[in-house]
Amino acid sequence: MIIIPREKPVVQDLNSYYLDIDKLFEHYQGELGAGVVYFKSPVAEAVVFFDEQSLVNGFFENRKHRLSGQEAIDRILQKAAKNNFTVSVYRILPERLYFWANLPNSKTIYQDLTSEFTDLEGLIRKMEGEQLTGYIDVELNNSEGGLLFIYKGQVIGGSSADGAGSVDRSQEYRDDLIRRSKEYGGKFNVSHVYLEAEAKKAEEGAGGKKKAAAESGAKAKSTRKSGGRSSEKDAVSRRRVLEMLQALLAALESQVRASRRIKSDFETLLNKKFVEKIDKYEFLDPFAAEFKYSAGQVRFTGNARLSELVAAIEECVYELAEANGLLSPLRRQLDSWRTEYVDEIDRFDVRL
């Protein structure tokens, strides 16, 4: 089973028969910086992970073969033009690329821990405390098990054992797996993904093919273009983050408006919460108005780091929702929001 984070495709269900696969990679290496191309046919499945410089790793599976590395990349490049694969492209956070690209190369560090002696919830806390990068494989008695992926001590999602291979990032998935582990019992295996070694290997050219400019002039041109893309991506990132926060506040506002118990209007409640947080987050001061939410729109003119801004708004939203008994319905309402802003939620570790 090939597992990749594929909640929201950049493009999906293209037909490989009509594609120039090399140009497809070249385009999305420049466009995304890091990602994965997923190939699917009735008889085979494959993925190729890429960053701006190289095809980092690949995996190819059919009924007879399971290939990895350059061999898998060569096979899919050979097969794609001759067979009808559906092709989809997904963005991956650059810092997590090697995690997903090397997941199948992980090493087991704890094997066959039984629920009789090991509590899954406690095991997760232990792995978080040890800053594990890897996953916990949960095998349950008389019930479907699953995987929990952990990146540098943070649970970043899970995948069921039904063979679908997609990633579920919801808190509900984790909680349900813990609940069923207590109810049915089973065993747990913990594996470690070695990021640094694999990154060094990729840097040296193993498991992928390097893209290099043929002449120094071409290199300089490439550098200039890259700098432009970086500046453009920064602007896009800021806009996307503000859109994410705007959608989050709009969702909370709709919950407040629907509540019969809350008499104050939403903006008043929000600004009162901002006042409580001024000592910690000066940019929330309603009188300075660096950050303002009004009539469903967000405006931010301050210089605070995006990570600090996201943390501040998340904290305010959580506290307002919890204090007014709206946390559970808000979380249910945020399902589509999590899919729409999955990259930003991952990057800033939003836990709502």
C-alpha positions in Angstrom: 0.0 0.0 0.0 1.4 3.4 -1.0 0.6 6.2 1.5 0.9 9.9 0.6 -0.8 13.0 2.0 -3.4 13.6 -0.7 -6.3 15.6 0.8 -6.3 18.3 -1.8 -4.7 17.8 -5.2 -3.1 20.6 -7.1 -4.3 18.8 -10.3 -5.9 15.4 -10.6 -7.0 12.6 -12.9 -4.9 13.6 -15.9 -4.3 10.8 -18.5 -0.7 9.9 -18.7 -1.1 8.9 -22.4 -1.3 12.5 -23.3 1.3 13.9 -21.0 5.0 14.6 -21.3 6.0 13.3 -17.9 9.4 14.9 -17.8 7.9 18.3 -18.5 5.2 17.6 -15.9 7.9 17.1 -13.2 9.9 20.1 -14.4 6.8 22.3 -14.2 5.7 21.3 -10.7 9.2 21.4 -9.4 9.3 25.1 -10.2 5.7 25.7 -9.2 5.5 23.8 -5.9 9.0 23.3 -4.8 8.1 20.0 -3.1 5.4 17.4 -3.8 4.5 14.0 -5.1 3.0 12.7 -8.4 0.6 9.8 -8.0 0.0 7.3 -10.8 -2.9 4.9 -10.7 -4.1 2.3 -13.2 -6.2 -0.9 -12.8 -3.1 -3.0 -12.5 -0.4 -0.7 -11.0 0.2 2.2 -8.6 3.2 4.4 -8.3 4.5 7.7 -6.7 7.4 9.9 -7.4 8.5 12.5 -4.8 10.3 15.6 -5.9 11.8 18.8 -4.7 13.1 21.8 -6.7 16.3 20.0 -7.6 15.6 16.4 -8.0 13.3 13.4 -8.1 13.9 12.4 -4.5 12.4 8.9 -4.4 9.8 6.7 -6.1 7.8 3.5 -5.5 6.1 1.3 -8.0 3.7 -1.6 -7.3 1.9 -4.1 -9.4 0.8 -7.7 -9.0 4.3 -9.0 -9.6 6.7 -6.3 -8.6 7.4 -3.8 -5.8 10.2 -1.4 -6.8 11.7 1.6 -5.1 14.2 4.4 -5.7 15.6 5.0 -9.2 14.4 1.7 -10.4 10.8 2.7 -9.6 11.2 6.1 -11.2 12.6 4.6 -14.4 9.8 2.1 -14.5 7.0 4.7 -14.2 8.6 7.0 -16.7 8.8 4.1 -19.1 5.2 2.8 -18.4 3.4 6.2 -18.2 3.6 7.1 -21.8 2.5 3.6 -23.0 -0.3 2.9 -20.5 -3.3 4.8 -19.3 -2.5 5.9 -15.8 -4.5 8.6 -14.1 -2.1 11.2 -12.8 -2.6 13.5 -9.8 -0.1 16.0 -8.2 -0.1 16.9 -4.5 1.9 19.6 -2.6 4.0 18.5 0.3 5.5 20.8 2.9 9.3 20.9 2.0 10.4 20.1 5.6 8.3 16.9 5.5 9.1 15.7 2.1 11.8 13.2 3.2 9.4 11.9 5.8 6.8 10.8 3.2 9.4 9.9 0.6 11.2 7.5 2.9 8.2 6.1 4.9 8.6 2.6 3.4 12.3 2.6 4.3 11.6 3.0 8.0 13.2 0.7 10.6 11.2 -1.0 13.4 12.4 0.1 16.9 9.6 -1.5 19.0 7.9 -4.6 17.9 4.8 -6.5 19.1 4.0 -4.4 22.1 0.7 -5.9 23.3 -2.2 -3.9 24.6 -2.1 -6.1 27.7 1.0 -4.3 28.8 1.1 -1.2 26.7 -1.6 1.5 26.5 -1.8 3.1 23.0 -2.5 6.6 24.4 0.5 6.3 26.7 2.6 5.0 23.9 1.7 8.0 21.7 2.7 10.4 24.6 6.0 8.5 25.0 6.8 8.8 21.3 5.8 12.5 21.3 8.1 13.0 24.3 10.9 11.2 22.5 10.4 13.5 19.5 9.9 10.4 17.2 9.8 10.8 13.5 8.1 7.7 12.2 4.8 5.9 12.8 2.9 3.5 15.1 1.3 0.5 13.4 -1.8 -0.5 15.3 -3.0 -4.1 14.8 -6.3 -4.7 16.6 -8.1 -8.0 17.4 -11.4 -8.3 15.5 -11.3 -4.7 14.4 -9.7 -2.6 11.7 -6.3 -1.2 12.8 -4.3 1.7 11.3 -1.2 3.8 11.3 -0.4 7.0 13.3 2.2 9.2 11.6 4.5 11.2 13.9 6.8 14.0 12.7 9.4 15.3 15.3 7.1 14.4 18.1 3.9 15.7 16.6 1.1 13.4 15.4 0.4 14.6 11.8 -2.3 12.1 10.8 -3.3 8.5 10.4 -4.3 6.0 7.8 -6.7 3.1 8.2 -5.8 -0.5 7.4 -8.4 -0.8 4.6 -5.8 -0.3 1.9 -7.0 3.1 0.7 -3.7 4.7 1.6 -5.0 8.3 2.2 -4.2 10.3 5.3 -6.8 11.3 7.9 -5.5 14.3 10.0 -8.6 14.6 12.3 -8.4 14.3 16.0 -11.4 12.0 15.8 -9.3 9.4 13.9 -6.7 9.3 16.6 -9.3 9.2 19.4 -11.2 6.4 17.7 -8.1 4.3 17.2 -7.3 4.7 20.9 -10.8 3.8 22.0 -10.9 0.7 19.9 -7.5 -0.4 21.1 -8.9 -0.4 24.6 -12.0 -2.2 23.6 -10.6 -4.9 21.3 -6.9 -5.1 22.3 -4.1 -5.9 19.9 -0.4 -5.1 19.4 1.6 -2.1 18.3 4.8 -1.7 16.3 6.8 1.5 16.2 9.0 2.5 13.3 11.5 5.3 12.8 12.0 7.2 9.6 15.6 8.4 9.4 15.4 11.8 7.8 18.9 13.1 8.0 20.6 10.0 6.4 18.1 9.9 3.6 18.4 13.6 3.0 22.1 13.3 2.7 21.7 10.4 0.4 19.4 12.3 -1.8 21.8 15.3 -1.8 24.5 13.0 -3.2 22.2 12.0 -6.0 20.9 8.6 -4.8 17.3 7.7 -5.4 16.7 10.5 -7.9 18.0 12.4 -10.8 19.5 15.9 -10.4 18.5 18.9 -12.4 21.4 21.1 -13.2 21.9 24.0 -15.5 24.3 23.2 -18.4 26.1 26.6 -18.3 26.9 29.1 -15.6 24.7 31.7 -17.4 21.8 29.2 -17.2 22.5 28.8 -13.5 22.4 32.5 -12.9 19.2 32.8 -14.7 17.7 29.9 -12.7 18.8 31.6 -9.5 17.2 34.9 -10.4 13.9 33.0 -11.3 14.1 31.1 -8.1 14.4 34.3 -6.1 11.4 35.7 -7.8 9.4 32.6 -7.1 10.4 32.8 -3.5 9.2 36.3 -3.1 6.0 35.5 -4.9 5.5 32.4 -2.7 6.0 34.5 0.4 3.2 36.9 -0.7 0.9 33.9 -1.5 1.7 32.4 1.9 0.7 35.5 3.7 -2.5 35.9 1.7 -3.4 32.2 2.3 -2.8 32.5 6.0 -5.0 35.6 6.3 -7.7 33.8 4.3 -7.4 30.8 6.6 -7.8 33.0 9.7 -10.7 34.8 8.1 -12.5 31.6 7.4 -11.8 30.3 10.9 -13.3 33.5 12.5 -16.2 33.4 10.1 -17.0 29.8 11.2 -16.9 30.8 14.9 -19.1 33.9 14.1 -21.7 31.6 12.5 -21.7 29.4 15.7 -22.1 32.5 17.9 -25.0 33.9 15.8 -26.8 30.5 15.9 -26.5 30.3 19.7 -29.6 31.5 21.6 -27.6 31.7 24.9 -25.1 34.3 23.6 -26.5 37.8 23.7 -23.4 39.8 22.7 -22.6 40.3 19.0 -19.5 38.4 17.8 -17.2 41.4 17.1 -17.7 42.6 20.7 -16.9 39.2 22.1 -13.8 38.9 19.9 -12.5 42.4 20.8 -12.9 41.6 24.5 -10.9 38.5 24.1 -8.3 40.5 22.1 -8.0 42.9 25.0 -7.3 40.0 27.4 -4.4 39.0 25.2 -2.7 42.3 24.6 0.1 41.6 27.1 1.0 38.5 25.2 0.1 39.6 21.6 0.4 43.4 21.3 -0.9 43.4 17.7 -4.3 42.3 18.9 -5.0 45.6 20.6 -8.3 46.7 19.1 -7.4 50.4 19.5 -4.2 50.0 17.4 -6.2 47.9 14.9 -3.2 46.1 13.4 -5.4 43.0 13.2 -9.1 43.6 12.6 -12.0 41.3 11.8 -15.2 43.0 10.8 -18.1 42.2 8.5 -16.5 38.8 7.7 -13.2 40.3 6.5 -9.7 40.2 8.0 -7.2 43.0 7.7 -3.7 42.8 9.1 -1.2 45.7 8.8 1.3 44.6 11.5 4.8 43.1 11.3 4.3 40.1 13.6 5.5 36.8 12.3 2.8 34.7 10.7 3.4 31.9 13.2 2.7 34.3 16.1 -0.4 35.7 14.4 -1.8 32.2 13.8 -1.1 31.1 17.4 -2.8 34.2 18.7 -6.0 33.8 16.7 -6.1 30.0 17.3 -5.8 30.7 21.0 -8.6 33.3 21.0 -10.9 31.1 18.9 -10.4 28.1 21.1 -11.0 30.0 24.3 -14.1 31.7 23.0 -15.6 28.5 21.7 -14.8 26.5 24.8 -16.2 29.2 27.2 -19.4 29.3 25.2 -19.9 25.6 24.7 -19.3 25.8 21.0 -16.1 23.8 20.6 -17.6 20.5 19.4 -20.0 22.0 16.8 -17.2 24.4 15.7 -14.8 21.5 15.1 -17.5 19.7 13.1 -18.0 22.8 11.0 -14.3 23.0 10.3 -14.0 19.8 8.4 -14.0 21.5 5.0 -11.7 24.3 6.3 -9.1 21.7 7.3 -9.1 20.3 3.8 -8.9 23.7 2.2 -6.0 24.9 4.3 -4.3 21.6 5.0 -0.8 23.0 4.2 -1.1 26.0 6.3 -2.6 24.0 9.2 0.3 21.6 9.1 2.9 24.4 8.7 1.6 26.3 11.8 0.6 23.3 13.8 -3.0 24.3 14.3 -4.7 21.9 16.7 -8.4 23.0 16.5 
